[in-house]
Amino acid sequence: MKTVTGDLIQLAKKGKFDLIVHGCNCHCRMGSGIAKAIRAHFPEAYKADCKTAPGDRSKLGTYTSCQIATASGILTVVNGYTQFDYGTDSLKADYSAIRNVIKALKKDFAGQRIGYPKIGAGLAGGDWPTIESVIEEELQGEDHTLVIFDQS
């Protein structure tokens, strides 16, 4: 796992990644955190999310995606269903769902440059060292980069 500090969305628009993935809930909201920013910058990602049934627990561990034409080429944006619900009152991250999403990315997008935030460790309250080890294991041999948001 490579790690950089910056803005995942801006780095993706500049062509640093072929694919970016973020964690979503299963209620078609994309109303806070990085999901809100992705919805604003890539409305096609939100449209892909809205093609699924809101509140469908079977989405956990799956993903939707869209392709975006940028000045640097085609970017795939992946909405990974890594938590069922939303809110910050309790742990929302589902470690099994995170593993299944990452495993599916390896299968479906092998060989691509993948960028992501701390999936499941922000508003969803997941333990980053646990999630990091899942990502490292499932994306072994792939070109993948954690982008830590620079708020300056």
C-alpha positions in Angstrom: 0.0 0.0 0.0 1.3 3.4 -1.0 0.2 6.3 1.1 -0.1 10.0 0.0 -1.6 13.1 1.5 -3.9 15.1 -0.7 -7.4 15.2 -2.2 -8.5 11.9 -3.6 -11.0 13.5 -6.0 -8.5 16.1 -7.4 -5.8 13.4 -7.7 -8.2 11.2 -9.6 -9.2 14.1 -11.9 -5.5 14.7 -12.7 -5.1 11.1 -13.8 -3.3 9.6 -10.8 -5.7 6.7 -10.6 -7.7 4.6 -13.0 -10.3 3.8 -10.3 -11.3 5.3 -7.0 -13.4 3.5 -4.4 -15.1 4.8 -1.3 -17.4 3.3 1.2 -21.2 3.8 1.1 -24.2 2.9 3.1 -27.1 0.9 1.6 -29.6 3.8 1.7 -28.7 5.7 -1.4 -27.8 8.9 0.5 -24.2 9.9 -0.2 -24.9 12.8 2.2 -21.8 13.1 4.3 -18.1 12.5 4.3 -16.2 11.7 1.1 -19.4 10.2 -0.4 -21.0 13.7 -0.3 -17.9 15.1 -2.1 -18.0 12.3 -4.7 -21.7 12.9 -5.2 -21.0 16.6 -5.9 -18.0 16.1 -8.2 -19.2 12.9 -9.9 -23.0 12.9 -10.0 -22.9 9.8 -12.2 -21.7 7.9 -9.1 -24.7 9.0 -7.2 -27.0 8.0 -10.1 -25.4 4.5 -10.1 -26.1 4.3 -6.4 -29.7 5.3 -6.9 -30.3 2.5 -9.4 -30.2 0.2 -6.4 -33.0 -0.3 -3.9 -32.6 2.0 -0.8 -32.3 0.0 2.4 -31.5 -3.3 0.7 -29.2 -5.2 3.1 -28.1 -7.6 0.3 -26.1 -4.8 -1.2 -23.5 -5.1 1.6 -20.2 -6.3 0.2 -21.1 -5.4 -3.4 -20.6 -2.2 -5.4 -21.9 0.0 -8.1 -19.7 2.0 -10.5 -19.6 4.4 -13.3 -17.1 5.7 -15.7 -16.2 9.4 -15.9 -14.4 11.1 -18.8 -11.8 13.4 -17.3 -9.2 15.6 -19.0 -6.7 12.8 -18.2 -8.8 9.9 -19.5 -11.5 7.5 -18.2 -11.9 7.2 -14.5 -14.0 4.5 -12.8 -15.7 5.6 -9.6 -16.8 2.7 -7.3 -19.4 3.0 -4.6 -18.5 0.1 -2.3 -21.4 -0.9 0.0 -19.3 -1.3 3.2 -21.9 -0.3 5.8 -25.7 -0.9 6.0 -26.7 2.3 7.9 -25.4 5.7 8.4 -24.8 8.0 11.4 -22.0 8.3 14.0 -23.8 6.9 17.0 -22.2 3.4 16.7 -19.9 1.3 14.6 -21.3 1.2 11.1 -18.4 -0.3 9.2 -19.0 -3.9 8.3 -15.6 -5.6 8.0 -16.9 -8.6 6.0 -18.5 -6.2 3.5 -15.3 -4.2 3.2 -13.4 -7.5 2.5 -15.9 -8.5 -0.1 -15.8 -5.2 -1.9 -12.0 -5.1 -2.0 -11.9 -8.8 -3.1 -14.3 -7.9 -6.0 -12.2 -5.0 -7.0 -9.1 -7.2 -7.3 -11.1 -9.7 -9.4 -12.8 -7.1 -11.7 -10.1 -4.4 -11.9 -6.8 -6.2 -11.7 -3.9 -4.2 -13.0 -5.5 -0.8 -12.6 -4.2 2.0 -10.4 -6.6 2.2 -7.4 -7.0 5.1 -5.0 -9.1 5.2 -1.9 -9.6 7.0 1.5 -9.6 5.3 4.8 -12.7 3.3 3.8 -14.9 2.5 6.8 -12.6 4.3 9.3 -14.1 7.8 9.1 -17.8 8.4 9.9 -18.5 4.7 9.9 -16.2 4.3 13.0 -14.2 1.3 11.8 -10.8 0.4 13.1 -8.2 1.5 10.5 -5.5 -1.0 11.3 -8.1 -3.8 10.9 -9.3 -2.4 7.6 -5.8 -1.6 6.4 -4.8 -5.3 6.9 -7.9 -6.4 4.9 -7.0 -4.1 2.0 -3.3 -5.2 2.0 -4.3 -8.8 2.0 -7.0 -8.6 -0.7 -5.1 -6.2 -3.0 -1.8 -7.9 -2.7 0.2 -7.4 -5.9 -2.0 -4.5 -7.1 -1.1 -0.8 -7.5 -3.2 0.8 -4.8 -2.9 4.0 -2.8 -4.4 5.3 0.4 -5.0 9.0 0.1 -5.1 10.8 3.4 -7.1 14.0 3.1 -5.1 17.2 3.4 -7.4 19.7 5.1 -4.9 22.6 4.8 
